[in-house]
């Protein structure tokens, strides 16, 4: 991010906060430590943040264990991909609509009722998988329903947060949202794996359902100021304006193309993780070791996200991005090559590290090119290309695996990362032009 984090409108904040929640890519610097503490000092924000953290831990717990359970029972990477698709594709389909209802209806009530909807269908998942002879269509429908609730609720949370802290504390609120996302990726799978072994998958999903009660209770005690609906430009016009801006700015356009290609061709390994653990490392997906493997990857992601704003901050970020692609590709190829579970831990940590160095660097370059007046609209394009394409990529990868092997998909993703190291030249046009002129002399 560039400069001091000052926001003059809710639209500007939501544009920046969207990326923090979706990618977990905000990092701390020394100037933000005090505003982070100040943000937590606000009772209403603290209540919502802690409630959201508890629920997000439950969500990651359910997502990871559900994939592990389905693969354990069916040994079908294709069905695992279908589950991931149904869970995440609502982000592509309904996130924009979530922004519309956030600016139309009472936000407190929306958070309450959407949390209740997700709780009900999480309980439905628990009921469906209580036996190994479960209904595939019923499970996919319930997962899609939970994903839809999450996709609609996300923009509502983004709309509520600015009203819970003073303007001078917003930067700290954004950073805390990033921490919540990253920490939950580590804690959720680790807790879920232990509970999966002890009490079974069905009860893990019941516990996740219970975490929605935390949000429902929390939002009841939070004072959300009433808002006046804005007149004029429609949401559709804003989204079209975002695409237009992307096309006009060459750096933003290439950044969007890069994140789209990265999600489509390099990220399917996340969906195929249960198959990798079972086939390559001989780790049972119903074991504590499996959860620790996933948590190690998440821990690497946390360190990677923090590194861009700390010890890597003295390096040119465009160069950091391109080298991160190289090391990500090397780590991914090594990850699928090793056949010893013990080695999967350090390599998985490195993979998570370079994965989030890529995402954070790419996001920082992207955000630095945006004007506050357009930030929200262009960030919507980023969300669609990054979060929305992962389920599509996972679905395609699952089909390919059913006709070949997991290694085929993962090795291709590793090789494609090396292509992106060349493609992701995100230097400003004037800098690239100056270099070409120097070399031609």
C-alpha positions in Angstrom: 0.0 0.0 0.0 1.1 3.5 -0.6 1.2 6.5 1.7 -0.8 7.0 4.8 -4.0 5.1 5.0 -6.6 7.8 4.9 -10.1 7.2 3.6 -12.6 10.0 2.8 -15.6 7.8 2.1 -17.1 4.4 2.9 -16.6 3.5 -0.8 -12.8 4.0 -0.5 -12.6 1.9 2.6 -14.6 -0.9 1.2 -12.4 -1.1 -1.9 -9.3 -1.6 0.3 -11.0 -3.8 2.9 -12.4 -6.1 0.2 -8.9 -7.1 -0.7 -7.8 -7.6 2.9 -10.7 -10.0 3.6 -10.5 -12.0 0.3 -6.7 -12.2 0.1 -5.5 -11.6 3.6 -2.8 -9.5 2.1 -2.6 -6.4 4.4 0.6 -6.2 6.5 1.6 -4.1 9.5 4.2 -1.3 9.5 5.4 0.7 12.5 3.0 3.5 11.8 0.0 1.2 11.9 0.6 -0.5 15.3 -1.0 2.3 17.3 -4.1 2.5 15.0 -4.5 -1.3 15.3 -4.6 -0.9 19.1 -7.0 2.0 18.7 -9.3 0.1 16.5 -9.5 -2.7 19.0 -10.3 -0.1 21.7 -13.7 0.5 19.9 -16.1 -1.9 21.6 -18.4 -2.4 18.6 -15.6 -3.1 16.2 -13.9 -5.4 18.8 -17.1 -7.4 19.2 -17.6 -7.8 15.5 -13.9 -8.7 14.9 -13.8 -11.3 17.6 -17.1 -12.7 16.4 -15.9 -12.9 12.8 -12.6 -14.5 13.9 -14.4 -17.3 15.7 -16.7 -17.9 12.8 -13.9 -17.9 10.2 -11.9 -20.4 12.2 -15.1 -22.6 12.1 -15.4 -22.1 8.3 -11.8 -23.2 7.6 -12.3 -26.1 10.0 -15.3 -27.2 8.0 -13.9 -26.6 4.5 -10.7 -28.6 5.1 -12.3 -31.5 7.0 -15.2 -31.7 4.5 -12.7 -32.1 1.6 -10.8 -34.7 3.7 -14.0 -36.6 4.6 -15.2 -36.7 1.0 -11.9 -38.0 -0.3 -11.6 -40.6 2.5 -15.0 -42.0 1.7 -15.0 -41.8 -2.1 -11.4 -41.6 -3.1 -12.7 -39.3 -5.8 -10.7 -36.1 -6.6 -13.5 -35.1 -8.9 -16.1 -35.1 -6.2 -13.7 -33.1 -3.9 -13.4 -30.6 -6.7 -17.2 -30.4 -7.1 -17.5 -29.7 -3.3 -14.9 -27.0 -3.6 -16.7 -25.6 -6.6 -20.1 -25.4 -4.9 -18.5 -23.8 -1.9 -16.6 -21.0 -3.7 -18.4 -20.3 -7.0 -21.1 -18.2 -5.2 -18.3 -15.6 -4.8 -18.2 -15.2 -8.5 -22.0 -15.3 -8.9 -23.3 -13.3 -5.9 -20.7 -11.1 -4.4 -21.8 -8.1 -6.5 -25.4 -8.7 -5.5 -24.3 -8.8 -1.9 -23.0 -5.3 -2.3 -26.4 -4.2 -3.6 -28.4 -5.6 -0.7 -25.8 -4.2 1.7 -26.8 -0.7 0.5 -30.5 -1.5 0.4 -31.6 -3.3 3.5 -30.8 -3.1 7.3 -27.3 -4.4 7.6 -27.6 -5.7 11.2 -30.6 -7.8 10.2 -28.8 -9.0 7.0 -25.8 -10.2 9.1 -28.1 -12.0 11.5 -30.3 -13.7 9.0 -27.5 -14.7 6.6 -25.6 -16.2 9.6 -28.7 -18.1 10.5 -29.0 -19.4 6.9 -25.3 -20.6 7.0 -25.9 -22.2 10.4 -28.9 -24.1 9.2 -27.2 -25.5 6.1 -24.0 -26.3 8.1 -26.2 -28.5 10.3 -27.7 -30.0 7.1 -24.2 -30.9 6.0 -23.6 -32.5 9.4 -26.8 -34.5 9.0 -26.0 -35.6 5.5 -22.5 -36.9 6.2 -23.5 -38.8 9.4 -23.0 -42.0 7.4 -20.5 -42.9 4.6 -23.5 -43.7 2.3 -24.5 -40.0 1.9 -26.4 -38.3 -0.9 -24.0 -36.6 -3.2 -26.6 -34.1 -4.7 -27.8 -33.2 -1.2 -24.3 -32.5 0.0 -23.5 -30.4 -3.0 -26.7 -28.4 -2.6 -26.1 -27.8 1.1 -22.5 -26.7 0.5 -23.7 -24.3 -2.3 -26.2 -22.8 0.1 -23.5 -22.2 2.8 -21.3 -20.6 0.1 -24.1 -18.4 -1.1 -24.8 -17.1 2.4 -21.1 -16.3 2.8 -20.9 -14.6 -0.6 -23.8 -12.4 0.3 -22.7 -11.7 3.8 -19.1 -10.6 2.9 -20.0 -7.3 1.3 -22.4 -6.5 4.2 -19.6 -6.9 6.7 -17.5 -4.6 4.6 -20.3 -2.0 4.6 -20.7 -2.2 8.4 -17.0 -2.0 9.4 -16.4 1.7 8.5 -19.2 2.8 10.8 -17.8 1.0 13.8 -14.5 2.9 14.0 -13.5 6.6 13.6 -11.9 7.4 10.3 -8.4 7.7 11.9 -8.7 4.1 13.0 -9.7 2.5 9.7 -6.2 1.4 8.7 -5.9 -0.6 11.9 -9.3 -2.2 11.2 -8.1 -3.3 7.8 -4.9 -4.8 9.1 -6.9 -6.7 11.8 -9.2 -8.1 9.2 -6.2 -9.5 7.4 -4.8 -11.0 10.5 -8.2 -12.7 11.2 -8.2 -14.3 7.8 -4.6 -15.5 8.0 -4.7 -16.8 11.6 -7.9 -18.7 10.9 -6.2 -20.5 8.0 -3.7 -21.9 10.5 -6.0 -22.5 13.6 -9.1 -23.9 11.8 -7.4 -26.9 10.0 -5.3 -27.8 13.0 -8.3 -27.9 15.4 -10.5 -29.5 12.8 -8.1 -32.4 12.2 -7.9 -33.2 15.9 -11.6 -33.1 16.3 -12.1 -35.2 13.1 -10.1 -38.0 14.7 -11.8 -37.7 18.1 -15.4 -37.1 17.3 -15.9 -37.6 13.5 -16.7 -35.2 10.6 -20.4 -34.8 11.4 -19.7 -33.3 14.8 -17.0 -31.0 13.4 -19.6 -29.5 11.2 -22.0 -29.2 14.1 -19.4 -27.2 16.0 -18.9 -25.0 12.9 -22.6 -24.3 12.9 -22.4 -23.2 16.5 -19.8 -20.6 15.6 -22.5 -18.7 13.6 -24.3 -18.2 16.9 -21.3 -16.1 18.0 -21.9 -13.7 15.1 -25.6 -13.6 15.7 -25.2 -12.7 19.3 -22.4 -10.3 18.6 -24.2 -8.3 16.0 -27.2 -8.0 18.4 -25.1 -5.9 20.8 -23.4 -3.8 18.1 -24.7 -0.3 17.3 -24.7 0.1 13.5 -25.5 3.7 12.5 -28.3 4.2 10.0 -27.1 5.0 6.5 -28.6 7.1 3.7 -28.8 5.3 0.4 -26.9 7.0 -2.4 -28.7 8.1 -5.5 -27.3 8.2 -9.0 -24.8 5.7 -10.5 -26.1 2.1 -10.4 -24.1 -0.8 -9.2 -24.0 -2.1 -12.8 -22.5 1.2 -14.0 -19.9 1.0 -11.3 -18.9 -2.5 -12.3 -18.6 -1.6 -15.9 -16.6 1.5 -14.9 -14.2 -0.9 -13.1 -13.6 -3.0 -16.2 -13.1 0.1 -18.2 -10.4 1.4 -15.8 -8.7 -2.0 -15.9 -8.5 -1.9 -19.7 -7.1 1.7 -19.8 -4.3 1.3 -17.2 -1.6 -1.1 -18.6 -0.2 -2.1 -15.2 -3.6 -2.7 -13.7 -4.6 -4.7 -16.8 -1.5 -6.9 -16.6 -2.0 -7.3 -12.8 -5.6 -8.5 -13.4 -4.5 -10.9 -16.1 -1.7 -12.2 -13.9 -4.0 -13.0 -10.9 -6.5 -14.5 -13.3 -3.9 -16.9 -14.8 -2.4 -17.6 -11.4 -5.8 -18.7 -10.0 -6.7 -20.8 -13.0 -3.5 -22.7 -13.6 -1.4 -22.6 -10.4 -4.0 -22.8 -7.5 -5.8 -26.1 -8.2 -3.3 -27.8 -5.8 -5.3 -26.3 -2.9 -8.4 -28.2 -4.0 -6.4 -31.4 -4.7 -4.6 -31.2 -1.3 -6.4 -34.3 0.1 -5.4 -36.4 -2.9 -1.8 -35.2 -2.6 -1.6 -36.0 1.1 -3.1 -39.5 0.6 -1.3 -40.6 -2.6 2.1 -38.9 -2.4 2.8 -38.7 1.3 0.7 -41.6 2.5 -1.0 -39.4 5.1 -4.5 -40.4 6.1 -7.0 -37.6 5.5 -8.6 -38.6 8.8 -5.6 -37.8 11.0 -4.1 -35.1 13.1 -1.1 -35.1 10.8 -3.2 -34.1 7.8 -4.5 -31.0 9.7 -1.0 -30.1 10.7 0.2 -30.3 7.1 -2.5 -27.9 6.1 -1.8 -25.6 9.0 1.9 -25.6 8.1 1.0 -24.3 4.7 -1.2 -21.6 6.3 1.6 -20.6 8.7 3.9 -20.1 5.8 1.2 -17.9 4.2 1.0 -15.8 7.4 4.8 -15.3 7.4 4.8 -14.5 3.7 2.1 -11.9 4.0 4.0 -10.2 6.8 7.4 -10.4 5.1 6.4 -8.1 2.2 5.8 -5.3 4.7 8.9 -6.0 6.8 12.3 -7.4 5.6 11.3 -7.5 1.9 10.2 -3.9 2.0 13.6 -2.5 1.1 13.5 -4.3 -2.3 11.7 -3.2 -5.5 8.3 -4.8 -5.2 8.1 -5.6 -8.9 11.3 -7.6 -8.6 10.1 -9.4 -5.4 7.0 -10.5 -7.3 8.8 -12.0 -10.2 11.3 -13.9 -8.0 8.4 -15.1 -5.8 6.8 -16.7 -8.8 10.1 -18.5 -9.5 10.4 -19.9 -6.0 6.6 -20.6 -5.8 7.0 -22.8 -8.9 10.1 -24.5 -7.5 8.4 -25.1 -4.2 5.2 -26.5 -5.8 7.2 -28.9 -8.0 9.1 -30.1 -5.0 5.9 -30.5 -3.0 4.4 -32.9 -5.5 7.7 -34.8 -6.0 8.5 -35.7 -2.4 7.1 -38.9 -1.1 8.0 -38.5 2.6 5.5 -36.9 4.9 8.3 -35.3 7.1 9.6 -33.4 4.1 6.1 -32.1 3.3 6.2 -29.9 6.4 9.2 -27.6 5.5 8.3 -27.6 1.8 4.7 -26.8 2.5 5.8 -23.9 4.7 7.9 -22.5 1.9 5.1 -23.0 -0.6 2.7 -21.1 1.6 5.3 -18.4 2.1 6.0 -17.8 -1.6 2.3 -18.1 -2.4 1.5 -15.1 -0.1 4.5 -13.2 -1.2 3.1 -13.4 -4.7 -0.4 -12.4 -3.7 0.7 -9.6 -1.4 3.2 -8.1 -3.9 0.8 -8.4 -6.8 -2.0 -6.8 -4.7 0.2 -4.0 -3.5 1.3 -3.1 -7.1 -2.3 -3.3 -8.2 -3.7 -1.1 -5.4 -0.9 1.5 -5.8 -2.2 2.3 -9.3 -5.8 3.0 -8.2 -7.4 6.3 -7.5 -9.7 6.4 -4.4 -12.7 7.3 -6.6 -12.4 4.1 -8.6 -10.9 1.7 -6.0 -14.1 0.0 -5.0 -15.2 -0.7 -8.6 -11.8 -2.1 -9.7 -11.4 -4.2 -6.6 -14.7 -5.9 -7.5 -12.9 -7.0 -10.8 -10.0 -8.3 -8.7 -12.3 -10.3 -6.5 -14.0 -11.9 -9.5 -10.7 -12.8 -11.1 -9.0 -14.1 -8.0 -11.6 -15.6 -5.6 -14.2 -16.4 -8.3 -11.9 -18.4 -10.6 -10.4 -20.7 -8.0 -13.5 -23.0 -7.9 -13.7 -23.1 -11.7 -10.0 -24.1 -11.8 -10.6 -26.7 -9.1 -13.5 -28.2 -11.0 -11.4 -28.4 -14.2 -8.5 -29.9 -12.3 -10.7 -32.6 -10.8 -11.9 -33.6 -14.2 -8.3 -33.8 -15.5 -7.2 -35.9 -12.5 -10.1 -38.3 -13.1 -8.5 -38.9 -16.6 -4.8 -38.7 -15.6 -3.1 -38.0 -12.2 -2.8 -35.3 -9.6 0.9 -34.9 -10.5 0.0 -33.9 -14.0 -2.1 -30.9 -12.8 0.3 -29.8 -10.1 3.5 -30.0 -12.3 1.7 -28.0 -14.9 0.9 -25.3 -12.3 4.5 -25.2 -11.2 5.7 -24.8 -14.8 3.1 -22.1 -15.4 4.4 -20.1 -12.4 7.7 -19.8 -14.2 5.9 -18.4 -17.2 4.2 -15.9 -15.0 7.6 -14.8 -13.6 8.3 -13.6 -17.2 4.8 -12.4 -17.9 4.3 -10.4 -14.7 6.4 -7.4 -15.7 4.4 -4.8 -13.8 6.8 -1.9 -14.0 5.2 1.4 -14.9 5.1 2.0 -18.7 7.5 4.9 -18.5 10.1 2.8 -16.7 9.8 0.0 -19.3 10.0 2.4 -22.1 13.1 4.1 -20.6 14.9 0.7 -20.3 14.1 -0.2 -23.9 15.5 3.1 -25.1 18.7 2.6 -23.0 19.2 -0.9 -24.4 18.7 0.3 -28.0 21.5 2.8 -27.8 
